[in-house]
Amino acid sequence: MKKRKKEDFIKTGTDKATGIEDAENQDSAEAETEKKDAETEVLKGKNLEEELNDQKDKYLRLYAEFENYKKRVAKDKEELVRYGNESLLYELLPVIDNLEMALKHASNDVNNDVSAEYQPRMAGLVQGVEITLREFLKVIDKFGLTPIIAINKVFDPSLHHAMTQVERDDVDEHTVVEEFRKGYMLRDKVLRPSLVAVSKKTEDSRSDPQRRPASGSQNTEVKEEKENTEENIEEEM
C-alpha cells in the first residue's frame, strides 16, 4: 500500500513537471510567434512607406512635367499672337522698299528733269505716293512693325548687316554712316537687318591722329558706294 502511494506521488510529480515544461515551451513559442508577427508587420510598414514614397515621387514628377507643358503651351500661344503675322509682314517689306524708291526717284525727277508743264502732274503723283506710303506705314505699325534707326548709330551686328566699310575721320570708328536698305523690327524681334556702310579710320589717321582728310572726297566715295549698292538691291528685288 505504501509502495503504491509512493509510485503515485512520483507519477504525479512527473506529470506536473512535464506540464510546467510544456506550458513554458508553449509560452516561448507564442512569444516567438508574436515576435515574428511584429517583425513582419514592421517590414510590411516599411515596404508600404517605400511604395508610398515612390508613388509620391512619380506624382511630383508628373505634376512638374504637366506644369512645364502648360507653360510651353502658354508661351507658344503668346508667340503665335505676337508673331503670327511675321511671314505676311516680311513679304510686304519689298513693297515698302519699292514705294520709298519710287518716291525718291519721282522727287528727283520733279526737281530736275521734268519740264514746267508736267511738274504739277508729277507733284500730284509724288504726293499720292507719299500719302499711300504714310498710310501703309501706319497700318503695319499697328501690328508691331517698326523701322530700325541706323544712321549715326554704333554698328550692331544683331541689327545691321555691313555691306562695306568707308574711311571716315569725321565720325567715330564703327559708326553707321549710310543706309542702303532699311531694316525692320517686329516688336522685340529683328525681322530684317539694315544694310549699311560702316566707318573706319584712314591709314593716315591711324599713323597721324591729328591729320583730317577732306570730307568732300569721303562723301563722294560714300555716295558712289550707296548708288552701286542700291542698284544691286533693286536688281535682287
PyRosetta script that sets phi, psi and omega in degrees:
from pyrosetta import init, pose_from_sequence

init()
pose = pose_from_sequence("MKKRKKEDFIKTGTDKATGIEDAENQDSAEAETEKKDAETEVLKGKNLEEELNDQKDKYLRLYAEFENYKKRVAKDKEELVRYGNESLLYELLPVIDNLEMALKHASNDVNNDVSAEYQPRMAGLVQGVEITLREFLKVIDKFGLTPIIAINKVFDPSLHHAMTQVERDDVDEHTVVEEFRKGYMLRDKVLRPSLVAVSKKTEDSRSDPQRRPASGSQNTEVKEEKENTEENIEEEM")
pose.set_psi(1, -48.1)
pose.set_omega(1, 177.9)
pose.set_phi(2, -63.2)
pose.set_psi(2, -37.9)
pose.set_omega(2, -180.0)
pose.set_phi(3, -64.1)
pose.set_psi(3, -38.5)
pose.set_omega(3, -179.3)
pose.set_phi(4, -68.4)
pose.set_psi(4, -41.5)
pose.set_omega(4, 178.8)
pose.set_phi(5, -61.0)
pose.set_psi(5, -38.0)
pose.set_omega(5, 178.7)
pose.set_phi(6, -65.0)
pose.set_psi(6, -42.5)
pose.set_omega(6, 179.2)
pose.set_phi(7, -64.4)
pose.set_psi(7, -41.3)
pose.set_omega(7, 179.0)
pose.set_phi(8, -62.8)
pose.set_psi(8, -38.6)
pose.set_omega(8, 179.8)
pose.set_phi(9, -64.4)
pose.set_psi(9, -43.2)
pose.set_omega(9, 179.6)
pose.set_phi(10, -63.5)
pose.set_psi(10, -41.8)
pose.set_omega(10, -178.9)
pose.set_phi(11, -65.8)
pose.set_psi(11, -41.8)
pose.set_omega(11, -179.4)
pose.set_phi(12, -65.0)
pose.set_psi(12, -40.0)
pose.set_omega(12, 178.4)
pose.set_phi(13, -65.0)
pose.set_psi(13, -38.5)
pose.set_omega(13, 179.5)
pose.set_phi(14, -65.9)
pose.set_psi(14, -40.5)
pose.set_omega(14, 179.6)
pose.set_phi(15, -64.5)
pose.set_psi(15, -40.8)
pose.set_omega(15, 179.6)
pose.set_phi(16, -64.5)
pose.set_psi(16, -43.3)
pose.set_omega(16, 179.7)
pose.set_phi(17, -62.9)
pose.set_psi(17, -41.5)
pose.set_omega(17, 179.2)
pose.set_phi(18, -65.2)
pose.set_psi(18, -40.0)
pose.set_omega(18, 179.1)
pose.set_phi(19, -64.0)
pose.set_psi(19, -42.1)
pose.set_omega(19, 177.8)
pose.set_phi(20, -62.3)
pose.set_psi(20, -43.0)
pose.set_omega(20, -179.9)
pose.set_phi(21, -64.8)
pose.set_psi(21, -40.3)
pose.set_omega(21, 179.0)
pose.set_phi(22, -64.8)
pose.set_psi(22, -39.6)
pose.set_omega(22, 179.4)
pose.set_phi(23, -64.4)
pose.set_psi(23, -42.3)
pose.set_omega(23, 178.9)
pose.set_phi(24, -63.7)
pose.set_psi(24, -40.8)
pose.set_omega(24, 178.5)
pose.set_phi(25, -64.0)
pose.set_psi(25, -38.8)
pose.set_omega(25, 179.8)
pose.set_phi(26, -66.4)
pose.set_psi(26, -42.8)
pose.set_omega(26, 178.4)
pose.set_phi(27, -62.7)
pose.set_psi(27, -40.5)
pose.set_omega(27, 179.2)
pose.set_phi(28, -64.7)
pose.set_psi(28, -40.2)
pose.set_omega(28, 179.3)
pose.set_phi(29, -66.0)
pose.set_psi(29, -41.9)
pose.set_omega(29, 178.6)
pose.set_phi(30, -64.0)
pose.set_psi(30, -41.1)
pose.set_omega(30, 178.4)
pose.set_phi(31, -62.9)
pose.set_psi(31, -41.4)
pose.set_omega(31, 178.9)
pose.set_phi(32, -64.6)
pose.set_psi(32, -40.3)
pose.set_omega(32, 178.2)
pose.set_phi(33, -63.8)
pose.set_psi(33, -44.2)
pose.set_omega(33, 178.1)
pose.set_phi(34, -62.2)
pose.set_psi(34, -39.1)
pose.set_omega(34, 178.7)
pose.set_phi(35, -63.4)
pose.set_psi(35, -44.1)
pose.set_omega(35, 179.0)
pose.set_phi(36, -64.7)
pose.set_psi(36, -40.7)
pose.set_omega(36, 178.5)
pose.set_phi(37, -62.1)
pose.set_psi(37, -40.7)
pose.set_omega(37, 179.1)
pose.set_phi(38, -64.6)
pose.set_psi(38, -42.8)
pose.set_omega(38, 178.1)
pose.set_phi(39, -63.1)
pose.set_psi(39, -38.8)
pose.set_omega(39, 178.9)
pose.set_phi(40, -64.3)
pose.set_psi(40, -41.2)
pose.set_omega(40, 179.0)
pose.set_phi(41, -64.8)
pose.set_psi(41, -41.2)
pose.set_omega(41, 178.0)
pose.set_phi(42, -62.8)
pose.set_psi(42, -43.1)
pose.set_omega(42, 179.2)
pose.set_phi(43, -63.6)
pose.set_psi(43, -41.3)
pose.set_omega(43, 177.0)
pose.set_phi(44, -62.6)
pose.set_psi(44, -40.2)
pose.set_omega(44, 178.6)
pose.set_phi(45, -62.8)
pose.set_psi(45, -42.4)
pose.set_omega(45, 178.3)
pose.set_phi(46, -63.8)
pose.set_psi(46, -43.6)
pose.set_omega(46, 179.2)
pose.set_phi(47, -63.4)
pose.set_psi(47, -40.8)
pose.set_omega(47, 178.6)
pose.set_phi(48, -65.0)
pose.set_psi(48, -39.1)
pose.set_omega(48, 178.6)
pose.set_phi(49, -65.5)
pose.set_psi(49, -41.8)
pose.set_omega(49, 177.3)
pose.set_phi(50, -63.4)
pose.set_psi(50, -41.1)
pose.set_omega(50, 179.1)
pose.set_phi(51, -64.4)
pose.set_psi(51, -40.8)
pose.set_omega(51, 178.0)
pose.set_phi(52, -64.2)
pose.set_psi(52, -40.3)
pose.set_omega(52, 177.8)
pose.set_phi(53, -63.5)
pose.set_psi(53, -40.8)
pose.set_omega(53, 177.8)
pose.set_phi(54, -62.4)
pose.set_psi(54, -45.0)
pose.set_omega(54, 179.0)
pose.set_phi(55, -64.0)
pose.set_psi(55, -36.8)
pose.set_omega(55, 178.4)
pose.set_phi(56, -65.5)
pose.set_psi(56, -42.8)
pose.set_omega(56, 177.6)
pose.set_phi(57, -62.0)
pose.set_psi(57, -43.3)
pose.set_omega(57, 178.5)
pose.set_phi(58, -61.4)
pose.set_psi(58, -41.5)
pose.set_omega(58, 179.4)
pose.set_phi(59, -64.2)
pose.set_psi(59, -44.2)
pose.set_omega(59, -179.4)
pose.set_phi(60, -64.2)
pose.set_psi(60, -41.7)
pose.set_omega(60, 177.8)
pose.set_phi(61, -64.1)
pose.set_psi(61, -43.0)
pose.set_omega(61, 179.2)
pose.set_phi(62, -64.4)
pose.set_psi(62, -39.7)
pose.set_omega(62, 178.7)
pose.set_phi(63, -64.6)
pose.set_psi(63, -42.6)
pose.set_omega(63, 179.2)
pose.set_phi(64, -64.1)
pose.set_psi(64, -42.3)
pose.set_omega(64, 178.6)
pose.set_phi(65, -63.0)
pose.set_psi(65, -39.2)
pose.set_omega(65, 179.6)
pose.set_phi(66, -67.7)
pose.set_psi(66, -39.0)
pose.set_omega(66, 177.2)
pose.set_phi(67, -63.8)
pose.set_psi(67, -41.9)
pose.set_omega(67, 176.6)
pose.set_phi(68, -63.1)
pose.set_psi(68, -38.8)
pose.set_omega(68, 178.0)
pose.set_phi(69, -62.7)
pose.set_psi(69, -42.9)
pose.set_omega(69, 178.6)
pose.set_phi(70, -63.4)
pose.set_psi(70, -38.6)
pose.set_omega(70, 178.7)
pose.set_phi(71, -65.8)
pose.set_psi(71, -41.4)
pose.set_omega(71, 178.3)
pose.set_phi(72, -63.4)
pose.set_psi(72, -42.0)
pose.set_omega(72, 179.2)
pose.set_phi(73, -63.4)
pose.set_psi(73, -43.1)
pose.set_omega(73, 179.4)
pose.set_phi(74, -64.6)
pose.set_psi(74, -39.4)
pose.set_omega(74, 178.8)
pose.set_phi(75, -66.6)
pose.set_psi(75, -43.6)
pose.set_omega(75, 178.4)
pose.set_phi(76, -61.7)
pose.set_psi(76, -38.6)
pose.set_omega(76, 178.8)
pose.set_phi(77, -65.9)
pose.set_psi(77, -41.8)
pose.set_omega(77, 178.3)
pose.set_phi(78, -64.7)
pose.set_psi(78, -42.0)
pose.set_omega(78, 178.0)
pose.set_phi(79, -62.1)
pose.set_psi(79, -39.1)
pose.set_omega(79, -179.9)
pose.set_phi(80, -64.6)
pose.set_psi(80, -40.4)
pose.set_omega(80, 179.8)
pose.set_phi(81, -68.4)
pose.set_psi(81, -41.3)
pose.set_omega(81, -175.5)
pose.set_phi(82, -76.9)
pose.set_psi(82, -36.2)
pose.set_omega(82, -173.0)
pose.set_phi(83, -124.1)
pose.set_psi(83, 22.0)
pose.set_omega(83, -179.1)
pose.set_phi(84, -64.8)
pose.set_psi(84, -25.9)
pose.set_omega(84, -178.5)
pose.set_phi(85, -97.9)
pose.set_psi(85, 14.1)
pose.set_omega(85, -174.0)
pose.set_phi(86, -57.7)
pose.set_psi(86, -47.8)
pose.set_omega(86, -177.5)
pose.set_phi(87, -63.1)
pose.set_psi(87, -42.8)
pose.set_omega(87, -179.6)
pose.set_phi(88, -64.3)
pose.set_psi(88, -46.2)
pose.set_omega(88, -178.6)
pose.set_phi(89, -64.4)
pose.set_psi(89, -36.4)
pose.set_omega(89, 178.9)
pose.set_phi(90, -65.0)
pose.set_psi(90, -38.1)
pose.set_omega(90, 178.9)
pose.set_phi(91, -69.4)
pose.set_psi(91, -22.5)
pose.set_omega(91, 180.0)
pose.set_phi(92, -83.0)
pose.set_psi(92, -15.0)
pose.set_omega(92, -177.4)
pose.set_phi(93, -60.3)
pose.set_psi(93, -43.0)
pose.set_omega(93, 176.4)
pose.set_phi(94, -60.4)
pose.set_psi(94, -30.6)
pose.set_omega(94, 177.0)
pose.set_phi(95, -63.9)
pose.set_psi(95, -43.5)
pose.set_omega(95, 177.6)
pose.set_phi(96, -62.8)
pose.set_psi(96, -43.6)
pose.set_omega(96, 179.5)
pose.set_phi(97, -59.2)
pose.set_psi(97, -43.6)
pose.set_omega(97, -178.8)
pose.set_phi(98, -66.1)
pose.set_psi(98, -38.9)
pose.set_omega(98, 177.7)
pose.set_phi(99, -64.9)
pose.set_psi(99, -41.2)
pose.set_omega(99, 179.4)
pose.set_phi(100, -66.5)
pose.set_psi(100, -41.0)
pose.set_omega(100, 178.3)
pose.set_phi(101, -66.8)
pose.set_psi(101, -41.0)
pose.set_omega(101, 178.3)
pose.set_phi(102, -62.7)
pose.set_psi(102, -40.8)
pose.set_omega(102, 179.1)
pose.set_phi(103, -64.6)
pose.set_psi(103, -40.7)
pose.set_omega(103, 179.9)
pose.set_phi(104, -65.1)
pose.set_psi(104, -48.6)
pose.set_omega(104, -178.2)
pose.set_phi(105, -67.3)
pose.set_psi(105, -38.3)
pose.set_omega(105, 179.6)
pose.set_phi(106, -65.5)
pose.set_psi(106, -39.2)
pose.set_omega(106, 178.4)
pose.set_phi(107, -63.5)
pose.set_psi(107, -40.6)
pose.set_omega(107, 177.9)
pose.set_phi(108, -64.5)
pose.set_psi(108, -39.1)
pose.set_omega(108, 179.4)
pose.set_phi(109, -65.1)
pose.set_psi(109, -40.6)
pose.set_omega(109, -179.7)
pose.set_phi(110, -63.7)
pose.set_psi(110, -39.4)
pose.set_omega(110, -175.9)
pose.set_phi(111, -78.9)
pose.set_psi(111, -26.2)
pose.set_omega(111, -169.9)
pose.set_phi(112, -119.3)
pose.set_psi(112, -50.9)
pose.set_omega(112, -164.1)
pose.set_phi(113, -102.3)
pose.set_psi(113, -19.6)
pose.set_omega(113, -173.7)
pose.set_phi(114, -86.2)
pose.set_psi(114, 137.6)
pose.set_omega(114, 178.3)
pose.set_phi(115, -69.0)
pose.set_psi(115, 163.8)
pose.set_omega(115, -177.9)
pose.set_phi(116, -60.1)
pose.set_psi(116, -28.6)
pose.set_omega(116, -177.8)
pose.set_phi(117, -66.8)
pose.set_psi(117, -37.9)
pose.set_omega(117, -174.9)
pose.set_phi(118, -99.0)
pose.set_psi(118, -4.0)
pose.set_omega(118, -178.8)
pose.set_phi(119, -60.9)
pose.set_psi(119, -41.8)
pose.set_omega(119, 178.0)
pose.set_phi(120, -61.0)
pose.set_psi(120, -40.1)
pose.set_omega(120, 179.1)
pose.set_phi(121, -65.4)
pose.set_psi(121, -44.9)
pose.set_omega(121, 179.2)
pose.set_phi(122, -65.1)
pose.set_psi(122, -37.1)
pose.set_omega(122, 178.4)
pose.set_phi(123, -63.1)
pose.set_psi(123, -39.6)
pose.set_omega(123, 176.5)
pose.set_phi(124, -64.6)
pose.set_psi(124, -39.3)
pose.set_omega(124, 178.3)
pose.set_phi(125, -64.4)
pose.set_psi(125, -44.6)
pose.set_omega(125, 178.7)
pose.set_phi(126, -61.3)
pose.set_psi(126, -41.7)
pose.set_omega(126, 178.9)
pose.set_phi(127, -63.3)
pose.set_psi(127, -39.1)
pose.set_omega(127, 178.0)
pose.set_phi(128, -63.5)
pose.set_psi(128, -42.6)
pose.set_omega(128, 178.1)
pose.set_phi(129, -64.8)
pose.set_psi(129, -39.4)
pose.set_omega(129, 178.7)
pose.set_phi(130, -61.4)
pose.set_psi(130, -44.8)
pose.set_omega(130, -180.0)
pose.set_phi(131, -64.2)
pose.set_psi(131, -43.7)
pose.set_omega(131, 179.4)
pose.set_phi(132, -60.4)
pose.set_psi(132, -46.1)
pose.set_omega(132, -179.7)
pose.set_phi(133, -64.4)
pose.set_psi(133, -41.9)
pose.set_omega(133, -178.9)
pose.set_phi(134, -63.3)
pose.set_psi(134, -44.6)
pose.set_omega(134, 179.5)
pose.set_phi(135, -67.8)
pose.set_psi(135, -35.8)
pose.set_omega(135, 178.6)
pose.set_phi(136, -63.3)
pose.set_psi(136, -42.7)
pose.set_omega(136, 179.1)
pose.set_phi(137, -66.6)
pose.set_psi(137, -34.5)
pose.set_omega(137, 176.8)
pose.set_phi(138, -63.3)
pose.set_psi(138, -40.9)
pose.set_omega(138, -178.2)
pose.set_phi(139, -65.3)
pose.set_psi(139, -48.8)
pose.set_omega(139, -177.0)
pose.set_phi(140, -70.3)
pose.set_psi(140, -23.9)
pose.set_omega(140, 176.3)
pose.set_phi(141, -65.3)
pose.set_psi(141, -31.6)
pose.set_omega(141, 177.9)
pose.set_phi(142, -63.6)
pose.set_psi(142, -25.0)
pose.set_omega(142, -179.5)
pose.set_phi(143, -97.1)
pose.set_psi(143, 11.5)
pose.set_omega(143, 174.4)
pose.set_phi(144, 90.2)
pose.set_psi(144, 11.3)
pose.set_omega(144, 179.5)
pose.set_phi(145, -93.0)
pose.set_psi(145, 120.7)
pose.set_omega(145, -178.5)
pose.set_phi(146, -133.4)
pose.set_psi(146, 146.1)
pose.set_omega(146, 178.8)
pose.set_phi(147, -73.1)
pose.set_psi(147, 150.9)
pose.set_omega(147, 175.8)
pose.set_phi(148, -87.5)
pose.set_psi(148, 127.2)
pose.set_omega(148, 176.7)
pose.set_phi(149, -82.4)
pose.set_psi(149, 117.1)
pose.set_omega(149, -173.2)
pose.set_phi(150, -115.3)
pose.set_psi(150, -39.1)
pose.set_omega(150, -173.6)
pose.set_phi(151, -59.4)
pose.set_psi(151, 132.1)
pose.set_omega(151, 178.4)
pose.set_phi(152, 66.7)
pose.set_psi(152, 13.8)
pose.set_omega(152, 175.0)
pose.set_phi(153, -96.8)
pose.set_psi(153, 153.6)
pose.set_omega(153, 175.2)
pose.set_phi(154, -66.8)
pose.set_psi(154, 136.0)
pose.set_omega(154, -177.6)
pose.set_phi(155, -59.0)
pose.set_psi(155, 127.2)
pose.set_omega(155, 179.4)
pose.set_phi(156, -124.8)
pose.set_psi(156, 111.2)
pose.set_omega(156, -176.9)
pose.set_phi(157, -62.4)
pose.set_psi(157, -19.1)
pose.set_omega(157, 177.5)
pose.set_phi(158, -79.0)
pose.set_psi(158, -18.1)
pose.set_omega(158, -179.7)
pose.set_phi(159, -114.3)
pose.set_psi(159, -27.4)
pose.set_omega(159, -172.6)
pose.set_phi(160, -121.4)
pose.set_psi(160, 147.8)
pose.set_omega(160, 173.2)
pose.set_phi(161, -117.8)
pose.set_psi(161, 114.1)
pose.set_omega(161, -175.2)
pose.set_phi(162, -76.8)
pose.set_psi(162, 122.7)
pose.set_omega(162, 176.7)
pose.set_phi(163, -91.9)
pose.set_psi(163, -30.4)
pose.set_omega(163, -178.1)
pose.set_phi(164, -161.4)
pose.set_psi(164, 165.1)
pose.set_omega(164, 172.9)
pose.set_phi(165, -115.3)
pose.set_psi(165, 141.1)
pose.set_omega(165, -177.2)
pose.set_phi(166, -123.6)
pose.set_psi(166, 132.9)
pose.set_omega(166, 178.2)
pose.set_phi(167, -74.3)
pose.set_psi(167, 117.3)
pose.set_omega(167, -179.8)
pose.set_phi(168, -141.6)
pose.set_psi(168, 132.3)
pose.set_omega(168, 176.0)
pose.set_phi(169, -110.6)
pose.set_psi(169, -3.6)
pose.set_omega(169, -179.8)
pose.set_phi(170, -90.3)
pose.set_psi(170, -2.5)
pose.set_omega(170, 176.2)
pose.set_phi(171, -134.4)
pose.set_psi(171, 165.3)
pose.set_omega(171, 178.2)
pose.set_phi(172, -67.9)
pose.set_psi(172, 154.0)
pose.set_omega(172, 178.8)
pose.set_phi(173, -66.3)
pose.set_psi(173, 148.9)
pose.set_omega(173, -180.0)
pose.set_phi(174, 64.9)
pose.set_psi(174, 35.3)
pose.set_omega(174, 175.0)
pose.set_phi(175, -104.3)
pose.set_psi(175, 139.9)
pose.set_omega(175, 177.3)
pose.set_phi(176, -74.4)
pose.set_psi(176, 116.4)
pose.set_omega(176, -176.7)
pose.set_phi(177, -105.6)
pose.set_psi(177, -21.6)
pose.set_omega(177, 178.2)
pose.set_phi(178, -144.7)
pose.set_psi(178, 150.3)
pose.set_omega(178, 177.9)
pose.set_phi(179, -121.2)
pose.set_psi(179, 117.7)
pose.set_omega(179, -178.9)
pose.set_phi(180, -87.7)
pose.set_psi(180, -34.8)
pose.set_omega(180, 176.8)
pose.set_phi(181, -146.5)
pose.set_psi(181, 131.5)
pose.set_omega(181, -175.8)
pose.set_phi(182, -70.1)
pose.set_psi(182, 140.7)
pose.set_omega(182, 175.2)
pose.set_phi(183, -99.4)
pose.set_psi(183, 163.4)
pose.set_omega(183, -176.6)
pose.set_phi(184, -138.6)
pose.set_psi(184, 147.3)
pose.set_omega(184, 174.3)
pose.set_phi(185, -109.6)
pose.set_psi(185, 138.3)
pose.set_omega(185, 170.6)
pose.set_phi(186, -106.3)
pose.set_psi(186, 97.1)
pose.set_omega(186, -171.9)
pose.set_phi(187, 59.9)
pose.set_psi(187, -113.1)
pose.set_omega(187, -179.0)
pose.set_phi(188, -104.5)
pose.set_psi(188, 18.9)
pose.set_omega(188, -177.2)
pose.set_phi(189, -120.3)
pose.set_psi(189, 138.1)
pose.set_omega(189, 178.3)
pose.set_phi(190, -76.6)
pose.set_psi(190, 113.4)
pose.set_omega(190, 178.2)
pose.set_phi(191, -83.0)
pose.set_psi(191, -39.4)
pose.set_omega(191, 177.4)
pose.set_phi(192, -152.5)
pose.set_psi(192, 124.2)
pose.set_omega(192, -179.8)
pose.set_phi(193, -72.6)
pose.set_psi(193, 157.6)
pose.set_omega(193, 177.5)
pose.set_phi(194, -78.8)
pose.set_psi(194, 140.1)
pose.set_omega(194, 173.0)
pose.set_phi(195, -91.7)
pose.set_psi(195, 118.9)
pose.set_omega(195, -168.9)
pose.set_phi(196, -136.5)
pose.set_psi(196, 166.4)
pose.set_omega(196, 168.9)
pose.set_phi(197, -109.2)
pose.set_psi(197, 137.0)
pose.set_omega(197, -174.2)
pose.set_phi(198, -115.3)
pose.set_psi(198, 140.9)
pose.set_omega(198, -178.1)
pose.set_phi(199, -79.2)
pose.set_psi(199, 151.6)
pose.set_omega(199, 170.6)
pose.set_phi(200, -145.6)
pose.set_psi(200, 156.0)
pose.set_omega(200, -178.9)
pose.set_phi(201, -73.8)
pose.set_psi(201, 147.5)
pose.set_omega(201, 176.4)
pose.set_phi(202, -74.4)
pose.set_psi(202, 160.8)
pose.set_omega(202, 178.9)
pose.set_phi(203, -63.4)
pose.set_psi(203, -38.1)
pose.set_omega(203, -180.0)
pose.set_phi(204, -64.4)
pose.set_psi(204, -39.7)
pose.set_omega(204, -178.9)
pose.set_phi(205, -71.1)
pose.set_psi(205, -28.5)
pose.set_omega(205, 177.2)
pose.set_phi(206, -66.7)
pose.set_psi(206, -39.7)
pose.set_omega(206, -179.9)
pose.set_phi(207, -82.4)
pose.set_psi(207, -30.4)
pose.set_omega(207, -179.6)
pose.set_phi(208, -134.0)
pose.set_psi(208, 93.7)
pose.set_omega(208, -176.2)
pose.set_phi(209, -61.4)
pose.set_psi(209, -21.7)
pose.set_omega(209, -177.6)
pose.set_phi(210, -78.6)
pose.set_psi(210, -15.4)
pose.set_omega(210, -175.3)
pose.set_phi(211, -83.1)
pose.set_psi(211, 133.0)
pose.set_omega(211, 178.9)
pose.set_phi(212, -124.3)
pose.set_psi(212, 115.9)
pose.set_omega(212, 179.6)
pose.set_phi(213, -72.5)
pose.set_psi(213, 160.9)
pose.set_omega(213, 179.5)
pose.set_phi(214, -64.0)
pose.set_psi(214, 134.2)
pose.set_omega(214, -177.2)
pose.set_phi(215, -73.6)
pose.set_psi(215, -22.8)
pose.set_omega(215, -177.8)
pose.set_phi(216, -62.6)
pose.set_psi(216, -43.5)
pose.set_omega(216, 179.6)
pose.set_phi(217, -66.3)
pose.set_psi(217, -34.9)
pose.set_omega(217, 178.9)
pose.set_phi(218, -66.7)
pose.set_psi(218, -45.9)
pose.set_omega(218, -179.3)
pose.set_phi(219, -62.7)
pose.set_psi(219, -38.2)
pose.set_omega(219, 178.0)
pose.set_phi(220, -63.0)
pose.set_psi(220, -41.0)
pose.set_omega(220, -179.4)
pose.set_phi(221, -66.0)
pose.set_psi(221, -42.9)
pose.set_omega(221, 179.3)
pose.set_phi(222, -64.9)
pose.set_psi(222, -41.3)
pose.set_omega(222, -179.7)
pose.set_phi(223, -62.3)
pose.set_psi(223, -43.4)
pose.set_omega(223, 179.1)
pose.set_phi(224, -64.3)
pose.set_psi(224, -42.1)
pose.set_omega(224, 179.7)
pose.set_phi(225, -64.2)
pose.set_psi(225, -39.5)
pose.set_omega(225, 179.3)
pose.set_phi(226, -64.7)
pose.set_psi(226, -43.5)
pose.set_omega(226, -180.0)
pose.set_phi(227, -62.3)
pose.set_psi(227, -42.0)
pose.set_omega(227, 179.2)
pose.set_phi(228, -64.9)
pose.set_psi(228, -40.9)
pose.set_omega(228, -179.8)
pose.set_phi(229, -67.2)
pose.set_psi(229, -41.5)
pose.set_omega(229, 178.5)
pose.set_phi(230, -62.0)
pose.set_psi(230, -37.7)
pose.set_omega(230, 177.9)
pose.set_phi(231, -64.9)
pose.set_psi(231, -39.3)
pose.set_omega(231, 179.0)
pose.set_phi(232, -66.1)
pose.set_psi(232, -38.2)
pose.set_omega(232, 179.4)
pose.set_phi(233, -66.6)
pose.set_psi(233, -42.0)
pose.set_omega(233, 179.0)
pose.set_phi(234, -63.0)
pose.set_psi(234, -37.1)
pose.set_omega(234, 178.6)
pose.set_phi(235, -66.7)
pose.set_psi(235, -37.9)
pose.set_omega(235, 179.2)
pose.set_phi(236, -66.8)
pose.set_psi(236, -35.2)
pose.set_omega(236, -178.1)
pose.set_phi(237, -76.5)
pose.dump_pdb("model.pdb")
